[in-house]
Amino acid sequence: MLNTKSKKYCSHRHFFYPHQNTHFVPNITFGHPVVESLRKQLGQDPFFDMHMMVSRPEQWVKPMAVAGANQYTFHLEATENPGALIKDIRENGMKVGLAIKPGTTVEYLAPWANQIDMALVMTVEPGFGGQKFMEDMMPKVHWLRTQFPSLDIEVDGGVGPDTIHKCAEAGANMIVSGSAIMRSEDPRSVINLLRNVCSEAAQKRSLDR
């Protein structure tokens, strides 16, 4: 993950972990024991953002906090009580991320925007890597940036050198990129490109205010 809002996170030291089960998405990944192991191996410096693509995200807050997660990002569609979940995440010492799937309107997220640290706009259907980027999600990003200028806004899905400009211009300052980096012959150059495009767009927005 790349975060252009803070230099501390503008590197590979900001880790994004997609945690999935077969109820919310048709795929499964690792859980909190792996996070705990990575924390022990990597120390306290890396920022661990957990993207919880799971049903009943409430049940994983405590285990992820104990394992060493820094941010807990849950899907708005997966809970009936977002306010209580946000409160629980904060009480467990983590930052709060709130994600919406492509079919969810951005206005559904808006009432919670002032209570969270990051909004995640999915630019593919969650569950599998390598999907095609959904450009029609960019109006959501633009709307959030206009309404909540200081909010961290993240995009995830199909983001790479060919699509990063659209994301940055819409207002995203946090980028999740998997396939574009891992399949590249020069991953570092791809990371630098993504970071630089987002940084330049953020600087331009700052000057335009």
C-alpha positions in Angstrom: 0.0 0.0 0.0 1.1 3.6 -0.7 0.0 6.5 1.4 0.9 9.9 0.0 -0.5 11.8 3.0 2.4 10.9 5.3 6.0 10.3 4.3 6.2 7.6 7.0 3.9 5.4 5.0 5.2 6.2 1.5 7.0 3.0 1.2 6.8 -0.8 1.4 6.7 -0.5 5.2 2.9 0.1 5.0 1.4 -3.4 4.6 -2.1 -4.1 3.4 -3.5 -7.6 4.4 -6.7 -8.8 2.7 -8.4 -11.1 5.2 -11.2 -13.0 3.5 -13.6 -15.8 4.3 -16.0 -17.7 2.0 -19.1 -16.1 3.4 -18.5 -12.5 2.3 -16.4 -13.3 -0.7 -15.8 -16.7 -2.5 -12.2 -17.0 -1.4 -10.2 -17.4 1.8 -6.8 -16.1 3.0 -4.8 -16.0 6.2 -5.9 -14.9 9.6 -4.6 -13.3 12.8 -1.9 -16.0 13.6 -0.1 -15.0 10.4 -0.4 -11.3 11.3 1.0 -12.1 14.8 3.9 -14.0 13.2 4.7 -11.1 10.8 4.6 -8.6 13.6 7.2 -10.6 15.6 9.4 -10.9 12.6 9.2 -7.4 11.3 9.0 -5.4 14.6 6.7 -2.5 15.5 7.7 -0.2 12.6 5.5 -1.5 9.7 1.9 -0.3 9.6 -0.5 -3.2 9.2 -3.8 -2.4 7.6 -6.3 -5.3 7.7 -8.9 -5.3 4.9 -11.5 -7.5 6.5 -13.6 -9.0 3.6 -15.5 -11.1 6.0 -19.0 -11.6 7.4 -19.4 -10.6 11.0 -16.3 -8.4 11.2 -17.1 -7.7 14.8 -15.6 -11.1 15.9 -12.1 -10.4 14.6 -11.5 -7.0 16.2 -9.9 -8.2 19.4 -7.8 -11.0 17.7 -6.4 -8.6 15.1 -5.6 -6.0 17.7 -3.8 -8.5 19.9 -1.9 -9.8 16.8 -0.5 -6.4 16.1 -2.8 -4.8 13.5 -2.7 -1.0 13.3 -5.8 -0.4 11.2 -9.0 -2.5 10.9 -10.8 -1.9 7.6 -14.3 -3.5 7.4 -17.0 -3.5 4.8 -20.1 -1.4 5.4 -22.2 -4.1 3.8 -21.0 -6.7 6.3 -22.4 -5.2 9.5 -25.7 -4.0 10.8 -24.2 -1.6 13.4 -21.2 0.3 11.9 -21.2 2.8 14.8 -20.7 0.1 17.5 -18.0 -1.6 15.4 -16.1 1.7 14.9 -16.2 2.3 18.6 -15.0 -1.2 19.3 -12.1 -0.9 16.9 -11.0 2.4 18.5 -11.3 1.0 22.0 -8.9 -1.8 20.9 -6.3 0.7 19.9 -6.6 0.6 16.1 -7.4 3.1 13.4 -10.7 2.6 11.4 -11.1 2.0 7.7 -14.5 1.6 6.1 -14.8 -0.1 2.7 -17.6 -0.2 0.1 -18.1 -2.6 -2.7 -18.7 -1.3 -6.3 -22.5 -1.8 -6.0 -22.8 0.3 -2.8 -23.4 4.0 -3.2 -20.9 6.4 -1.7 -23.7 8.3 0.1 -24.2 5.1 2.2 -20.7 5.7 3.6 -21.0 9.4 4.1 -22.7 9.4 7.6 -19.6 7.6 9.0 -16.9 9.6 7.2 -16.2 11.9 10.2 -15.8 8.9 12.5 -13.2 7.0 10.4 -9.6 7.4 9.4 -9.9 6.0 5.9 -12.5 5.3 3.3 -11.8 2.5 0.9 -13.5 2.5 -2.5 -13.3 -0.9 -4.2 -12.5 -0.7 -7.9 -13.2 -4.4 -8.4 -15.5 -6.8 -6.8 -13.7 -8.0 -3.7 -12.3 -11.6 -3.5 -9.8 -12.2 -6.3 -6.7 -10.4 -7.7 -6.1 -9.5 -11.3 -9.5 -8.1 -12.1 -10.1 -5.2 -14.5 -10.2 -1.7 -13.0 -13.7 -0.1 -12.8 -13.2 3.5 -13.9 -16.9 4.2 -13.1 -16.0 4.1 -9.4 -13.9 7.3 -9.7 -16.9 9.6 -9.2 -17.2 8.1 -5.7 -13.6 9.0 -4.9 -14.1 12.5 -6.3 -17.3 13.0 -4.2 -15.6 11.9 -1.0 -12.6 14.1 -1.7 -14.8 17.1 -2.3 -17.0 16.5 0.8 -14.2 15.3 3.2 -10.9 17.0 2.0 -8.8 15.7 4.9 -10.0 12.1 4.8 -7.6 9.3 3.6 -9.2 7.8 0.5 -8.0 4.5 -0.7 -8.7 2.5 -3.9 -8.2 -1.2 -4.3 -8.5 -3.3 -7.5 -6.9 -3.1 -10.9 -4.6 -0.2 -9.9 -1.4 0.1 -11.8 0.6 2.3 -14.2 -2.3 2.5 -16.7 -4.9 3.5 -14.1 -3.1 5.4 -11.4 -3.6 8.8 -13.0 -7.4 8.4 -12.9 -7.3 7.4 -9.2 -5.0 10.3 -8.2 -6.9 12.9 -10.2 -10.1 11.7 -8.6 -8.6 12.3 -5.1 -7.3 8.9 -3.9 -4.2 9.3 -1.7 -3.8 5.7 -0.7 -3.2 3.0 -3.3 -3.4 -0.8 -3.1 -1.7 -2.4 -6.0 -1.0 -6.1 -6.1 -0.8 -7.7 -9.6 0.7 -4.6 -11.3 3.6 -4.7 -8.9 4.1 -8.4 -8.4 4.0 -9.2 -12.1 6.3 -6.4 -13.1 9.9 -7.1 -14.1 10.8 -4.0 -12.1 8.5 -3.7 -9.0 10.4 -0.8 -7.5 9.9 1.4 -10.5 6.1 0.6 -10.5 5.9 1.5 -6.8 7.8 4.8 -7.4 5.5 5.7 -10.3 2.4 5.1 -8.3 3.7 7.1 -5.3 4.9 10.0 -7.5 1.7 10.3 -9.4 -0.4 10.4 -6.2 2.0 12.8 -4.5 1.9 15.2 -7.4 -1.9 15.1 -7.5 -2.1 15.7 -3.7 0.3 18.7 -4.0 -1.8 20.2 -6.8 -5.0 19.8 -4.7 -3.3 21.6 -1.8 -2.3 24.5 -4.1 -5.7 24.8 -5.6 -7.4 25.2 -2.2 
